[in-house]
C-alpha cells in the first residue's frame, strides 16, 4: 500500500511547519524535530492518508495467511 501523497508534498508540509517557527525556536532541535513529526503525521492522516480504525473485539480469526472477501457482519 503506497503512502499518502508524495515526497514533494511531505517536504512542503515539513518546510511550512518549520517556517512557522520563530527564529529562536528554529535553533531548538527539539522544536524542529517536533514540527517534522507533526508534518509526517499530518501527511499520513490527511485527506489522502490513512484513517485509524479501532476494533474492540474480533472472533473467528486465525493466525497465518488468509484471504479476505465480501461478507456481512458487525464490529463489536
KAVENLIN-V120689 format. One record per backbone hydrogen bond with DSSP energy under -0.5 kcal/mol. CO is the residue of the C=O (numbers start at 1). NH is the residue of the N-H. If there is no record, write none. Layout:
BEGIN
co:CO nh:NH
co:CO nh:NH
END
This chain:
BEGIN
co:6 nh:10
co:7 nh:11
co:8 nh:12
co:9 nh:13
co:10 nh:14
co:11 nh:15
co:12 nh:16
co:13 nh:17
co:14 nh:18
co:15 nh:19
co:16 nh:20
co:18 nh:21
co:22 nh:26
co:23 nh:27
co:24 nh:27
co:25 nh:28
co:27 nh:29
co:28 nh:32
co:29 nh:33
co:30 nh:34
co:31 nh:35
co:32 nh:36
co:33 nh:37
co:34 nh:38
co:35 nh:39
co:36 nh:40
co:37 nh:41
co:38 nh:42
co:39 nh:43
co:40 nh:44
co:41 nh:45
co:42 nh:46
co:44 nh:50
co:46 nh:49
co:53 nh:55
co:54 nh:56
co:57 nh:76
END
